[in-house]
Structure formats: structure tokens, C-alpha cells
Amino acid sequence: MLPLSYRERYQAFLETLNQLNSKLTEEVDPATLKPIFSQLQQQFQGEIMTLTGEDLTGDPFSRWQSSQTEIHRTLRLLQNDMMFLQTSRSAKTSQQRLATVRDRVGKLIHFATVFIQNDE
């Protein structure tokens, strides 16, 4: 579906997502999550958002563009969830926020995985 150069960028993005996902299962301290989340945001802005889709035409372009939009939306929501996680006071609220963060990271992992698969 996507050119190799696109898949390579999504592969690197997926690796960072997997690192964040590992941290989410290992540790609950939001302060330890911040550096890797910042890296993820920078990687998305510098590597993924710079893709224009000019190498794609027709249906692959439409699917890529809508998925790209969904990734961007989910990443913005994740940013808010990370902020809420850092500011949560009670253990119950922290657990709820952590579950939401894990869910959003899982969605991003799914999108990145689909992009790197060369199914067409």
C-alpha cells in the first residue's frame, strides 16, 4: 500500500510507541513517561506529518489520508490524557487515566502496524 520510505517512518514511529507501551505496563509514574512521549510527539511532527501523500494516488491516498488524520487526532487526545494523568490526585483517577492512555497508545500501535504491512 505505502512506499518503502513511508513504511520505514511508520516503523520507527511504531518502535517508539512500543517503548511507550512497555513503560505503561512497567511503571505508573507519569514523570517517567514524559520523555518518551515527548520523543513520540517530535517523531510524529518531524517524520510523519511531513509526509504529503504525493507518492500515492486514488484509493490508497484516500485511505492513507483518513488514517493519517485519525492518528493525528488520537495523538492530540493522548497528549491531553497524558496531561490529565500527570495532574490526577487520587489513585482511582490515576488508574482511569492510565487505562485511557493505554487504550489510545494501543490504537496508535494498530494504525502504525497497518501502515508498515505491505499488503498491496
Beta strands, then each sheet from edge to edge (+ up, - down):
end
